[in-house]
Amino acid sequence: MIEHLQPAALALAQARHVVVITGAGVSAESGIRTFRDTMEGLWKDFDPARLATPEAFAADPATVTRWYDWRRLGCLAAEPNPGHVALAKLEAWLSETNRTFTLLTQNVDRLHHKAGSRNVIELHGSIIEWRCTRTGRKSTPPNAPFDEFPPRSEAGAPLRPDVVWFGEALPQPALDAAEHAMHTCDLFMSVGTSSVVYPAAGFAELARYRGAPVIEVNPAPTSLTRTATWSLRGRSGQILPHLLNAAMA
């Protein structure tokens, strides 16, 4: 039996407005390497922090977009894991009983969408979508490698991945939607994230401040563990299906 599973499941069963935030740990279970772990092979001599900046793109758009295209193709090839699927099922179950579910994700791979989640707020953007650097228009490239680097938009300008780079602000519409969800949140879940990156890490603090219980799901202790109402230790693909089944029982 997973420690604290039953009380956490009971709280989930009784909640009316559930907000979940997911991090890199969820994607890692689908074989998507974390940001720094992608530096291998041809990229082993590169620093990801020096590729994921507006300055790097301005200086060498070919190298930056080649790296991001390599990562994009890896995301497209990946499949949702049981953790993704459980969250999609949770959303469907809550919807059937006239309750709300909001999924905040720091991941850019769109695996939550692929699993069937609908109300997804992408805090860090998406590597699956790219946008024109001249018009800002977004598009979804074909599931194949780009023919040139940097790739070009219909307007003839370089395309860049629609992700948040170091030094850039999180998209305001995503932050506004997240804040709106937190106003009614009566149960918050933190899944597969170290809970150290702000403003995302502040959502759990806000939930606790407003009196909502907080469930943490993560293999290792984090900065949230001490203040979480229940900390369920393990991979999301292992814990979430059990948690959902217990809540629906």
Secondary structure, 3 states (H helix, E strand, C coil): CCCCHHHHHHHHHHCCEEEEEECHHHHHCCCCCCCHHHCCHHHCCCCHHHHCCHHHHHHCHHHHHHHHHHHHHHHHHCCCCHHHHHHHHHHHHHHHCCCEEEEEECCCCCHHHHHCCCCEEECCEEEEEEEECCCCCEECCCCCCCCCCCCECCCCCEEEEEECCCCCCCCHHHHHHHHHHHHHCCEEEEECCCCCCCCCCHHHHHHHHCCCCEEEEECCCCCCCCCCCEEEECCHHHHHHHHHHHHHC
